[in-house]
Structure formats: C-alpha cells, structure tokens
Amino acid sequence: MAEHNDLGKLGEELSVEFLQKKGYHILETNWTFQKAEVDIIAQKENILVVIEVKTRSSIDFGSPQDFVKPAKIQLLVKAINEYVISNDLDLEIRFDIIAISKEGKNFNIEHLEDAFYYF
C-alpha cells in the first residue's frame, strides 16, 4: 500500500478514537454508495454526523480541510441521502471534517463541526 494510503488509514483510525472519546457512537466506517465513500458515519444524541477525514503529512500546501472539494461534498450528500432512506432514519444530519496534520512524530487533530452545508 502506498505511504499516503497508510497515512490516510491511520488518520481514520485516530479519528474514530477521537470521536469515541467525545461520546460519538460509530455506525459505519468507509461506507460506500456508488462513487462515494463516507469515511465515518456516527451518531451523537439525535444527530447523524457524517465525517470526512483529511490527513496530511504537512501543511506546506494548505490545511487538510482545504482539500474537501465541492464535488466530494456533492457525493457525500448523495450517499448520506441513500443511507438515511435505506436505514429509515429520522435524525438531524450534520457534516463535519476532521483535519489531521502530522507535526514531527505527533498528529494535530482539528474537528470542524458543521463544516459545510448542503441545499
């Protein structure tokens, strides 16, 4: 597996641990629908939280969250719509980003709630 794939997988694992410590119940990881892959689907109280994880080895070229593009957002919205319908859920939906950047041997984790909106 390529080094960037290993870093991405590690970022997702760190994110799951981070979210669980904050009281989130992890429902799915790497859930796919058509061309979309949702990194983490979690629930906290009556909110279904869709989490896109972005991990970068440095921030030299921008913050990790800067790499969530409109096309990705559209795919996530479409996928979560299917997830909600398929599971007959009646929950508020929120889209978050967890941005992870490596600094030396440590990782900085930033949780951006309500990171983007959909219409």
Backbone as a printed PyTorch tensor [residue, N CA C, xyz], in Angstrom:
tensor([[[  0.8450,  -1.1810,   0.0000],
         [  0.0000,   0.0000,   0.0000],
         [  0.8860,   1.2390,   0.0000]],

        [[  0.5050,   2.2290,  -0.7460],
         [  1.2820,   3.4650,  -0.8330],
         [  1.3110,   4.1630,   0.5250]],

        [[  2.3700,   4.9140,   0.7460],
         [  2.5570,   5.5920,   2.0260],
         [  1.4060,   6.5380,   2.3460]],

        [[  0.8920,   7.2630,   1.3200],
         [ -0.2190,   8.1790,   1.5880],
         [ -1.4820,   7.4220,   1.9860]],

        [[ -1.6650,   6.1960,   1.4640],
         [ -2.8140,   5.3830,   1.8650],
         [ -2.6880,   4.9550,   3.3250]],

        [[ -1.4650,   4.6010,   3.7300],
         [ -1.2150,   4.2360,   5.1230],
         [ -1.5180,   5.4160,   6.0380]],

        [[ -1.0960,   6.6020,   5.6330],
         [ -1.3390,   7.8070,   6.4210],
         [ -2.8370,   8.0870,   6.5330]],

        [[ -3.5510,   7.9240,   5.4340],
         [ -4.9960,   8.1310,   5.4410],
         [ -5.7010,   7.1350,   6.3520]],

        [[ -5.2950,   5.8830,   6.3000],
         [ -5.8800,   4.8500,   7.1630],
         [ -5.6050,   5.1640,   8.6260]],

        [[ -4.3870,   5.5800,   8.9290],
         [ -4.0350,   5.9590,  10.2950],
         [ -4.8880,   7.1440,  10.7520]],

        [[ -5.0710,   8.1200,   9.8760],
         [ -5.8960,   9.2790,  10.1950],
         [ -7.3210,   8.8880,  10.5310]],

        [[ -7.8740,   7.9380,   9.7860],
         [ -9.2330,   7.4790,  10.0550],
         [ -9.3060,   6.7490,  11.3910]],

        [[ -8.2910,   5.9490,  11.6990],
         [ -8.2630,   5.2440,  12.9850],
         [ -8.1600,   6.2350,  14.1470]],

        [[ -7.2990,   7.2450,  13.9990],
         [ -7.1720,   8.2790,  15.0330],
         [ -8.4850,   9.0300,  15.2060]],

        [[ -9.1800,   9.2710,  14.0960],
         [-10.4530,   9.9860,  14.1360],
         [-11.5180,   9.1950,  14.8820]],

        [[-11.5870,   7.8940,  14.6310],
         [-12.5650,   7.0450,  15.3260],
         [-12.3160,   7.0960,  16.8310]],

        [[-11.0730,   6.9470,  17.2420],
         [-10.7300,   7.0110,  18.6700],
         [-11.1080,   8.3720,  19.2600]],

        [[-10.7680,   9.4230,  18.5420],
         [-11.0580,  10.7910,  18.9650],
         [-12.5630,  10.9890,  19.1710]],

        [[-13.3490,  10.5420,  18.1940],
         [-14.8020,  10.7050,  18.2620],
         [-15.4100,   9.8850,  19.4010]],

        [[-14.9430,   8.6660,  19.5720],
         [-15.4680,   7.8190,  20.6470],
         [-15.2100,   8.4550,  22.0120]],

        [[-14.0510,   9.0620,  22.1810],
         [-13.7310,   9.7380,  23.4470],
         [-14.6530,  10.9370,  23.6780]],

        [[-15.1790,  11.5170,  22.5880],
         [-16.0900,  12.6600,  22.6950],
         [-17.5580,  12.2230,  22.7690]],

        [[-17.8060,  10.9230,  22.8910],
         [-19.1630,  10.4330,  23.0740],
         [-19.9290,  10.0940,  21.8100]],

        [[-19.2540,   9.9970,  20.6810],
         [-19.9170,   9.6180,  19.4310],
         [-20.0040,   8.0970,  19.3450]],

        [[-21.1240,   7.6250,  18.8060],
         [-21.2970,   6.1940,  18.5390],
         [-21.0020,   5.9860,  17.0480]],

        [[-19.9860,   5.2170,  16.7440],
         [-19.5870,   4.9890,  15.3470],
         [-20.5300,   3.9540,  14.7320]],

        [[-21.2170,   4.3460,  13.6630],
         [-22.1570,   3.4550,  12.9750],
         [-21.4950,   2.7360,  11.8050]],

        [[-20.6690,   3.4710,  11.0670],
         [-20.0270,   2.9180,   9.8670],
         [-18.6670,   3.5790,   9.6660]],

        [[-17.7580,   2.8360,   9.0770],
         [-16.5140,   3.4260,   8.5740],
         [-16.3540,   2.9670,   7.1370]],

        [[-15.8810,   3.8580,   6.3130],
         [-15.6510,   3.5810,   4.8850],
         [-16.8940,   3.0230,   4.1960]],

        [[-18.0380,   3.6370,   4.4680],
         [-19.3030,   3.2200,   3.8650],
         [-19.3630,   3.7600,   2.4430]],

        [[-19.7270,   2.9040,   1.5040],
         [-19.7440,   3.3270,   0.1050],
         [-21.1430,   3.2490,  -0.4940]],

        [[-21.3730,   4.1670,  -1.4030],
         [-22.5840,   4.1830,  -2.2220],
         [-22.1910,   4.7590,  -3.5640]],

        [[-22.3590,   3.9640,  -4.6100],
         [-21.9460,   4.3480,  -5.9600],
         [-20.4890,   4.8130,  -5.9320]],

        [[-20.2250,   6.0560,  -6.3250],
         [-18.8340,   6.5370,  -6.3820],
         [-18.3690,   7.2010,  -5.0910]],

        [[-19.2420,   7.2520,  -4.1080],
         [-18.9150,   7.9640,  -2.8670],
         [-18.4490,   7.0010,  -1.7860]],

        [[-17.4600,   7.4380,  -1.0420],
         [-17.0610,   6.7270,   0.1620],
         [-17.1320,   7.7140,   1.3230]],

        [[-17.8940,   7.3250,   2.3370],
         [-18.0240,   8.1560,   3.5280],
         [-17.0630,   7.5860,   4.5600]],

        [[-16.1350,   8.4230,   5.0240],
         [-15.1130,   7.9350,   5.9460],
         [-15.7150,   7.4180,   7.2430]],

        [[-16.5360,   8.2440,   7.8860],
         [-17.1450,   7.8410,   9.1630],
         [-18.5820,   8.3580,   9.2200]],

        [[-19.4830,   7.4690,   9.6230],
         [-20.8500,   7.8570,   9.9440],
         [-21.0220,   7.5610,  11.4210]],

        [[-21.4060,   8.5730,  12.1640],
         [-21.5370,   8.4280,  13.6080],
         [-22.8450,   9.0540,  14.0690]],

        [[-23.1830,   8.7570,  15.3050],
         [-24.3640,   9.3770,  15.8880],
         [-23.9980,   9.9180,  17.2580]],

        [[-24.4730,  11.1190,  17.5220],
         [-24.3520,  11.7130,  18.8540],
         [-25.7110,  12.3090,  19.1690]],

        [[-26.3440,  11.7480,  20.1800],
         [-27.7050,  12.1160,  20.5460],
         [-28.6020,  11.9160,  19.3340]],

        [[-29.3380,  12.9280,  18.9030],
         [-30.2590,  12.7530,  17.7700],
         [-29.6870,  13.3080,  16.4660]],

        [[-28.3610,  13.3240,  16.3730],
         [-27.7070,  13.8620,  15.1750],
         [-26.9000,  12.7600,  14.4830]],

        [[-27.1690,  12.5890,  13.1980],
         [-26.3540,  11.7200,  12.3670],
         [-25.2060,  12.5830,  11.8540]],

        [[-23.9950,  12.1930,  12.1690],
         [-22.8320,  13.0050,  11.8250],
         [-22.0210,  12.2900,  10.7510]],

        [[-21.8440,  12.9810,   9.6470],
         [-21.0780,  12.4820,   8.5120],
         [-19.7050,  13.1370,   8.5980]],

        [[-18.6550,  12.3180,   8.6910],
         [-17.3230,  12.8700,   8.9140],
         [-16.3960,  12.5180,   7.7610]],

        [[-15.8450,  13.5500,   7.1570],
         [-14.8110,  13.4050,   6.1370],
         [-13.4760,  13.6260,   6.8520]],

        [[-12.5880,  12.6590,   6.7400],
         [-11.2840,  12.7470,   7.3890],
         [-10.2440,  13.1210,   6.3410]],

        [[ -9.4800,  14.1510,   6.6330],
         [ -8.3910,  14.5660,   5.7530],
         [ -7.1140,  14.5750,   6.5640]],

        [[ -6.1510,  13.7870,   6.1280],
         [ -4.8730,  13.6650,   6.8300],
         [ -3.7580,  14.0850,   5.8840]],

        [[ -2.8750,  14.9120,   6.3710],
         [ -1.7470,  15.3850,   5.5690],
         [ -0.4630,  15.2490,   6.3620]],

        [[  0.6210,  14.9450,   5.6510],
         [  1.9320,  14.7920,   6.2950],
         [  2.5350,  16.1430,   6.6470]],

        [[  2.0250,  17.2010,   6.0320],
         [  2.4580,  18.5580,   6.3900],
         [  1.3740,  19.5240,   5.9300]],

        [[  1.4940,  20.7560,   6.3900],
         [  0.5260,  21.7650,   5.9560],
         [  1.1770,  22.7590,   4.9930]],

        [[  2.2950,  22.3480,   4.3950],
         [  3.0160,  23.2190,   3.4660],
         [  2.1510,  23.6770,   2.2880]],

        [[  1.2150,  22.8270,   1.8780],
         [  0.3910,  23.1480,   0.7140],
         [ -1.0480,  23.4860,   1.0890]],

        [[ -1.3010,  23.7280,   2.3600],
         [ -2.6320,  24.0900,   2.8250],
         [ -3.1080,  23.1830,   3.9340]],

        [[ -4.1310,  23.6240,   4.6160],
         [ -4.7220,  22.8400,   5.6980],
         [ -5.4520,  21.6380,   5.1180]],

        [[ -5.5130,  20.5450,   5.8690],
         [ -6.1970,  19.3520,   5.3480],
         [ -7.6150,  19.6290,   4.8730]],

        [[ -8.3620,  20.4600,   5.6130],
         [ -9.7520,  20.7250,   5.2430],
         [ -9.8890,  21.4560,   3.9100]],

        [[ -8.8070,  22.1130,   3.4710],
         [ -8.8390,  22.8030,   2.1830],
         [ -8.9780,  21.8320,   1.0070]],

        [[ -8.7650,  20.5510,   1.2740],
         [ -8.7910,  19.5520,   0.2070],
         [-10.1500,  18.8600,   0.0630]],

        [[-11.1590,  19.3450,   0.7780],
         [-12.5260,  18.8360,   0.5890],
         [-13.1740,  19.7340,  -0.4510]],

        [[-13.3020,  19.2130,  -1.6470],
         [-13.7750,  19.9820,  -2.7970],
         [-15.2960,  19.8450,  -2.9820]],

        [[-15.9130,  20.7760,  -3.7070],
         [-17.3680,  20.7180,  -3.9350],
         [-17.8620,  19.3940,  -4.5150]],

        [[-17.1030,  18.7880,  -5.4020],
         [-17.5280,  17.5090,  -5.9840],
         [-17.6210,  16.4300,  -4.9060]],

        [[-16.6890,  16.4350,  -3.9660],
         [-16.7110,  15.4730,  -2.8560],
         [-17.9220,  15.7260,  -1.9730]],

        [[-18.2090,  16.9790,  -1.7130],
         [-19.3670,  17.3370,  -0.8910],
         [-20.6470,  16.8150,  -1.5420]],

        [[-20.7860,  17.0010,  -2.8460],
         [-21.9720,  16.5190,  -3.5630],
         [-22.1130,  15.0030,  -3.4430]],

        [[-20.9940,  14.2850,  -3.5770],
         [-21.0310,  12.8290,  -3.4480],
         [-21.4530,  12.4120,  -2.0340]],

        [[-20.9240,  13.1050,  -1.0310],
         [-21.2690,  12.7800,   0.3510],
         [-22.7590,  12.9920,   0.6160]],

        [[-23.2780,  14.0930,   0.1310],
         [-24.6980,  14.3960,   0.3360],
         [-25.5670,  13.3220,  -0.3210]],

        [[-25.2290,  12.9420,  -1.5360],
         [-25.9820,  11.9120,  -2.2470],
         [-25.9160,  10.5750,  -1.4960]],

        [[-24.7410,  10.2200,  -1.0340],
         [-24.5650,   8.9560,  -0.3170],
         [-25.3420,   8.9440,   0.9940]],

        [[-25.2810,  10.0320,   1.7380],
         [-25.9740,  10.0760,   3.0280],
         [-27.4800,  10.0940,   2.8460]],

        [[-27.9420,  10.7020,   1.7850],
         [-29.3710,  10.6380,   1.4860],
         [-29.7970,   9.1820,   1.3360]],

        [[-29.0250,   8.4070,   0.6190],
         [-29.3160,   6.9800,   0.4450],
         [-29.2330,   6.2390,   1.7800]],

        [[-28.2330,   6.5530,   2.5680],
         [-28.0540,   5.9010,   3.8800],
         [-29.2710,   6.1480,   4.7730]],

        [[-29.7270,   7.3900,   4.8100],
         [-30.8750,   7.7580,   5.6430],
         [-32.1350,   7.0260,   5.1740]],

        [[-32.3580,   6.9960,   3.8680],
         [-33.5340,   6.3260,   3.3130],
         [-33.4590,   4.8170,   3.5660]],

        [[-32.3040,   4.2220,   3.2790],
         [-32.1370,   2.7710,   3.4410],
         [-32.3110,   2.3120,   4.8840]],

        [[-31.9120,   3.1620,   5.8210],
         [-31.9890,   2.7970,   7.2390],
         [-33.1950,   3.4040,   7.9440]],

        [[-34.0680,   4.0620,   7.1560],
         [-35.2940,   4.6560,   7.6790],
         [-35.0150,   5.5050,   8.9250]],

        [[-34.0820,   6.4260,   8.7880],
         [-33.6650,   7.2710,   9.9040],
         [-34.4170,   8.5920,   9.9090]],

        [[-34.6850,   9.0670,  11.0900],
         [-35.3130,  10.3690,  11.2610],
         [-34.4320,  11.1570,  12.2360]],

        [[-33.3030,  11.6030,  11.7330],
         [-32.3260,  12.3160,  12.5460],
         [-31.8970,  13.5910,  11.8470]],

        [[-31.4590,  14.5480,  12.6260],
         [-30.8160,  15.7320,  12.0660],
         [-29.4850,  15.2590,  11.4790]],

        [[-29.0390,  15.8900,  10.4020],
         [-27.7770,  15.4940,   9.7620],
         [-26.7990,  16.6550,   9.8290]],

        [[-25.5590,  16.3080,  10.1510],
         [-24.5030,  17.3170,  10.2100],
         [-23.2800,  16.7640,   9.4930]],

        [[-22.6030,  17.6230,   8.7420],
         [-21.3930,  17.2360,   8.0260],
         [-20.1840,  17.8800,   8.7020]],

        [[-19.2540,  17.0460,   9.1380],
         [-18.0500,  17.5080,   9.8200],
         [-16.8170,  17.1160,   9.0210]],

        [[-15.7380,  17.8010,   9.3140],
         [-14.4280,  17.4150,   8.7930],
         [-13.5070,  17.2290,   9.9860]],

        [[-12.7460,  16.1640,   9.9630],
         [-11.6520,  16.0300,  10.9170],
         [-10.3800,  16.2050,  10.1070]],

        [[ -9.6400,  17.2460,  10.4500],
         [ -8.4000,  17.5910,   9.7510],
         [ -7.2300,  17.1640,  10.6360]],

        [[ -6.3950,  16.3140,  10.0860],
         [ -5.2420,  15.8060,  10.8350],
         [ -3.9790,  16.1700,  10.0770]],

        [[ -3.0450,  16.7640,  10.7940],
         [ -1.7480,  17.0740,  10.1740],
         [ -0.6450,  16.5420,  11.0680]],

        [[  0.3650,  16.0170,  10.4190],
         [  1.4990,  15.4360,  11.1300],
         [  2.4990,  16.5440,  11.4220]],

        [[  2.9540,  16.5670,  12.6560],
         [  3.9580,  17.5340,  13.0590],
         [  5.0390,  16.7680,  13.8020]],

        [[  6.1210,  16.4690,  13.1000],
         [  7.1510,  15.6020,  13.6890],
         [  6.5870,  14.2090,  13.8570]],

        [[  6.6160,  13.7150,  15.0930],
         [  6.0550,  12.3840,  15.3730],
         [  4.6360,  12.4670,  15.9140]],

        [[  4.1240,  13.6760,  16.0630],
         [  2.7890,  13.8830,  16.6210],
         [  1.7790,  14.2440,  15.5400]],

        [[  0.5260,  14.0850,  15.8960],
         [ -0.5640,  14.4410,  14.9920],
         [ -1.4450,  15.4860,  15.6560]],

        [[ -1.7670,  16.5300,  14.9190],
         [ -2.7200,  17.5370,  15.3720],
         [ -4.0760,  17.1630,  14.7950]],

        [[ -5.0910,  17.1160,  15.6600],
         [ -6.4400,  16.7690,  15.2290],
         [ -7.3440,  17.9670,  15.4580]],

        [[ -8.0010,  18.3980,  14.3880],
         [ -8.9510,  19.5060,  14.4690],
         [-10.3040,  19.0100,  13.9830]],

        [[-11.3210,  19.1500,  14.8310],
         [-12.6710,  18.6990,  14.4920],
         [-13.4950,  19.9210,  14.1230]],

        [[-13.8780,  20.0020,  12.8620],
         [-14.6750,  21.1250,  12.3580],
         [-16.1280,  20.6630,  12.2280]],

        [[-16.9600,  21.0760,  13.1750],
         [-18.3690,  20.7100,  13.1210],
         [-19.1070,  21.6290,  12.1510]],

        [[-20.1480,  21.0730,  11.5200],
         [-20.9040,  21.8480,  10.5190],
         [-19.9560,  22.4800,   9.5090]],

        [[-19.0750,  21.6600,   8.9730],
         [-18.0080,  22.1490,   8.1000],
         [-18.5160,  22.6500,   6.7550]],

        [[-19.6240,  22.0970,   6.3010],
         [-20.2220,  22.5950,   5.0630],
         [-21.7110,  22.3200,   5.0850]],

        [[-22.4140,  23.0510,   4.2480],
         [-23.8540,  22.9780,   4.2010],
         [-24.2830,  22.4440,   2.8360]],

        [[-25.4270,  21.8880,   2.7880],
         [-25.9590,  21.4120,   1.5190],
         [-27.3570,  21.9740,   1.3260]],

        [[-27.7880,  21.9720,   0.0900],
         [-29.0980,  22.5290,  -0.2280],
         [-29.9390,  21.5050,  -0.9330]]])
